[in-house]
Amino acid sequence: MSHENHVGALIDYLVDAHVLDRANPWVEALQAVPRHRFVPDVAWAEPMDDRPEHLINRQVDPAAWWDAIYSNTAIITQRGNGTAELTDRSSAPTSSLSCPHVAVEFLQLLDLAPHHRVLEIGTGTGWTAAMLTHRVGDHRVTTIEVDRAVAAVAIANLKEAEAAPAALVGDGSAGHPDHAPYDRVHVTCGVRDIPYAWVEQTRPGGVIVLPWMPPGQPFGMRLRLDVLDDDTAIGRPTGGASFMMLRSQRLPTMWPGYPDGGALSETHFHPHTAHAARWTGFGPYLAAAAPHLLVTTAGWEQGDDEAWRWVTRLRSTDSAAWGIAEVAESGGKTVVRQGGAHTLWDDYERAYMNWLKAGSPAPERLGFTVTPAGQHMWLDSPDQVVEPVRRWRR
């Protein structure tokens, strides 16, 4: 079996899915950079269709190994920062080779030209770094990986594939000023708060492409930012995407128990209403209006009395504030308990009402501006800023 025997089927898939046309320069890169050289003999396959996840082993079943690599399948290569087995699905994936469909969509957003200098955040297995070097040359690509073990494997993979970018170990949120300015920044991990260092190290007119992953939302978004000559960057989302988070921006996977007590109140607003709307635009809007607010769980729960209730639990990403809202299946008022420095439920409900007042905007109407002071979001045009709703206790 060989790369040539399989890459044609992968290209056919990407063309049929309207990700590429056959004249696109990334087709040549796919043909020139053997994807299988960036996959270990044993890995965990996550097909992006109705096929189940499964372990692949080149020695045991080489045909399945090759098919996974050259189909629209994400390949998990590490769990639990290297402390868990690949088969342990209770442990979160922490490094992977992204599925080709999503990876190529992000690469295309770069609008790459042969003279561009590129900074990549998140080397992973090294495959996209090799694709970038094929397009612009080894000396124009800098790639950074935070995990030393992952970086060591990626460097070996790149060498075998005869690609030699500047491959570094470090926190990608700081970028790499020594090789700046860059024309393009390619980010392969989820980002909640866009590091200003990336803007600072990109020349005016340059482009930053990243998966924006707001906390606690059902999906992330592909985001392209154009860097301006006033030390800011501006852009809009271009579709959905989900990636592993930048390690310095990860939130806890397990939270402490919710305390008893808290301030008690009632509302006629049903929490399921806001939860259902997160898929139609409220989710990204909530991340703009209340970036400190995380929905940890939301759904029907059966209590000790065997009665069903809809329960929404909230946490703050930057304080000890919390909130719980629940309403009986039979209806009635929603009972709210909340504690901490600010009133999370009030923020949640107010953000939803502001979203309605704005016309229930879809995600495509949102835009981003990144400045030295941080990031903010807007609707339709940069002068219509989505104002934060946070209220502090008195």
N, C-alpha and C positions, 0 to 999 in steps of 0.2 A: 504494500500500500504506500501511497505517496501523497504529498501535498497537491500535486497536479491532478490526481484522480478525484480529489474532494473539493477543492476550492471552486471549481466551476459550478457545483451545485449550490454552494453558499452564495456566489454572485448571482446565480439565477434567482434564488430566494429574495435577495435584496433588491433586484430589479423588479421582480413581480410585486414586491411589497411597496414599490415606488419610493424606496429609500435612495436608490442610485439609478442613473441610466448608464449604459455601457460605455459612453464617452467620458464619464467622470474620472478624473485622475486617481480617485481612491480605488477604483477597480484595479488599476495597475499596481497600486500599493498592496492590495489584498493578494494579488498573484505573486508579488515579489517577496512578501514577508510571510513565511510559513507559520500559521497560527499554532500548529501543534508543537512547535519548539518552545512555546511559552506555557505548556501544560505539563504537570508532573505525571508520572505513570499512574498514580492513584489520586483521584480527586472526586469532588461531589458535583454532580450535574443537576442543574435546575433548568429544564426546558421551558421556554416561554410559550407553551401551548398546553394542551390538556394531558400531556404525558407526565407521569409521576417523577418526582426527584429520585435520584439513584446514585449509587457509587459507581464510578468507572475505574477499571483496572486494565492497563494496557497488556499486562502479562496474562491475565485470566481471560479477558474478552476483548481482543484488539479491535474487532469490528465496531463494537459499541463505543469504545474509546474514540476512535476516529469519527464516528457519526456524531457524537456529542460535540466534538470540537468544531466540526464544519457544518453545524446546524445552528439555528437561533437559540443557543443554550448558554446560560451563564455557568461558569465553572468556579466553584468555591474551592479555594486552595488553603484557607486557614479559618479556624474558629477560635473564639476566646483568646485572641492575641497569641495563638500558638499553644494554649494550655489544654485544648479540648480535641477530641477525635473528630475527624470529618463527618463521621456518622452520627455524632451527638447533636441532633437537631434542637435540643434544648439550649445549646450554646450558640450565641449569635455569630454569623459569619463576620470575619474581620479582614479578609483579603480575597480578591477574586479576579477572574478574567471576565469582564462584562460581556453580555450577549452581543453579537455582532450588530444587530439592528440598532440598539441604543448607542453603542460605541461609535458607529459610523455616522449616526445622526449628529452627535456632538462634534465629531471631527469635521463634518461639513459646515457646521455653524462657524468654524474658524475662518472661512474664506481664505484659505492658505495660499500664499504665493511663494515661489522658490527662494526669494531673498529674505523671507521672514525669520526672525529669531523667536524661538518658542520656549516658554517656561511651562513645564507640566508639573502639576501638583498631584502626587499619588502615582508612583511608578507601577505598583502592583506587580504583575508578572513580567512587565516590560513590553507587552505586545504593542500598545498604542505608541510608546516611545519609539519603537522600531519603525512603526508606520510613519511617524513624524519625520524621523531621520531619512527615510526613503524619499520623502517629498522635498525636504529642504537641506539635507546634509547633516552629518554627525555634529559638526562644529557649531551648528545653529540651534541645537536642542539641549536644554537643561531639564532634567527630571529629578524630582525629589520624593523620597519615600521615608516615612517616619519610623517604620519597623525595620530594625537592622537585619533580622533573619529574612524578611521578605525582600529587602534590598539586595542582599547577597545572592539570593536565587535569581532575582531579576537581572543582575549584572552578568551572571553566568549565562542566562538565557540570551541576553543581548549579544554577548560575545559569540555564542554558538550561531546566532543569526547574522553575524558579521555586521552588527550595528554598534556604534560607539558614541552615544551621546554622553554629555557630562552627567553621570548618575551619582547623586548625592544622598546622604542620609541626614534627615533633619525634619523639623516641624515646617511643613509647607505653608502654614499660615503666615510665616515671615517672608516667604518668597526667597529670592537669592539675589541680593543687590549687586554682587560682584559681576554678574553677567548682564545686568540691565544696561540700557533699556530693552524691553522685549516688544515685539510687534503683536504677539499673541500669547495668551495664557490659557492653557487647557487644563481644566480641573476635573479629576476623575473620582471625587468623593463628595458626599453631600455637604452642603454649607448652609448654615442658618444665618450667621452674621458674616457678611462679606469682608474679609480682611482688607483694610485700606492699603496695606503694603503691596498688594497686587496692582492696584490702581497707580500707586506711586512709582512702581517699577515698569509700567507700560507707557510707551511713548504716545503722545496725542494722536488720535486716529487709530490707535491699536484696539484690539478686541480681547475681551475676557469671556470665556464660555464656561458655565458651571451648572451643576444640578443644585437648584435652590430647594432646600428641604425644611420647610417650616415645622416647628415642633408639634407633634400630636395630630398632624393632618393626614388625610387618607392617601395623599400622593405628593410627590415633589414636582418641580417644573424645570424644564430646560430654560436657561436664562443666558442671553447674550447681552453683554455690556459694551458700549463704545466709550472709549476714554477721550475726554474733551481736553481742551487746552487751558482750562481753568481749574485744574487739579481735581476734577470730579469725573464720574462715569455714569452713564445713563443707558437704560435698556428696558426691554419687555420680555416676558416669557413667550416661549414658542411651542409649548406642548408639555406633556407629562414626562416624568422620569423619577426613578427611585434608586438611590445609591447608598452605600454604607457611609456613615457620617465621618467628616474630618475628625480625627481623634480628639483634638483639643476642644471640640464643640459637642461631644457626645453628652447626652443626658443619662441619668441613672435608668437602668432597666428594671430595678426594683426600688420602690419607694417605701419609707417607713409607714407604719399604720396611721390611719387618720385618727386624730385625738377625739375624745369625747368633748361635749360642750361646744363652744363657739357661739357666735351670735346667731340667733334663730329668727327667721322671717318667713313670709309666705308670698307667693306670686301666682298670678293666673297664667303666666307664661309656661308652656310645656317644654321641657328640655329636649324632647325628641325633635321638635321643630327645628332647632338650630343644628342638631346633629345631622338630620337628613339633608340640610342645606349645605353642609360642608362639601358635598360632592358636586354641587352646582355653582360654586363660587364663594360661598361664605368662608370656607376653610382658608384660602389665601388672604381674603380680606381680614379675617380674624388675626392672622399673623402680622398684618400691618397695623390694625387698630389696637391690638393687645399682644405685642410680641413677647411679653413676660408670661403669658397664660398658656398652660398645657392641659389639654384634655387627656387624662390618663386612662379612664375607662368610661364607656357609655353603653348602656344596654339594659335589657330586662333582667331582673334578678328576683329570685324567690327567697323571701325572708323566713325567719324561724316560725312565723305564723302560717307558712305555706302560701301566703298571698304574693302575687307578682307586683313588682314596682319597676318603673323606669328610673334608673339611677345614673347620674352624671357626676364624675369626680374630677376635680380640678386641682392643679398644683401650679405654683409659681416657679419659673426657671431661675429667678434671681433673689428669692427670699423664702421664708418659711410659710408664706400665706397658703391657704388651702380653702376648698369649698366643696360641698356635697349638695346636690339637688335631687329630690326624689318625688315621684308622684305615683299614686296607686293606679293599677290597671283599670280600675273602675272609674277613674277620673277624679275631679276635685282639684284643690289647689296644690301647687308644688311647694313642698317644704324645703327650705334652704338652711343649711348650717355653714358658716364660714368663719375663719379665724386668720390671724396674722396681721401684718402691717397694712394690707389693703384688701378690699372686698372683691375677691375674684369673681364670684357669681354676678355681682352687679356689673363688673367689667364685661363679662361674657354676654349678658343679656343686652347691655347697652350697645356693644359692638354689633350684635345681630340687628337691633333696631336701626342703627346707623347704616348698615348694609341695605336694609329695606328702603330707607329714605333715599339712598343713592341710586335706587333702581335695580337692586339685586344684581350688581355687575358680575359678569362672568370673568374668569381669571384673565382672559385676553385683554381686558380693559385696564389691568393693573400695569404700572410701570415702576421702575426702581431708579433712585439716584443714590450714589455713594459719594460721600464727602469725607474730608479729614475728621469730621465730628461724628461720623457714623452713616447709617443708611436710613432712608425713609421711602415710603411708597406713595404712589399717586394714582388717580383715576383719569384716564384719557389724555391728560396733558400734565406736564411737570408742575404747573401752578395750582393744580387741584390736589393738594397733599391730603392723604388720609391721616387725620389727627388721632393721636392716642387717646384712649378712653380711661386710662387708669385713674382710680380714685383711692386716696389714702384715708385711713381711719383718722378721726379726730379724737 
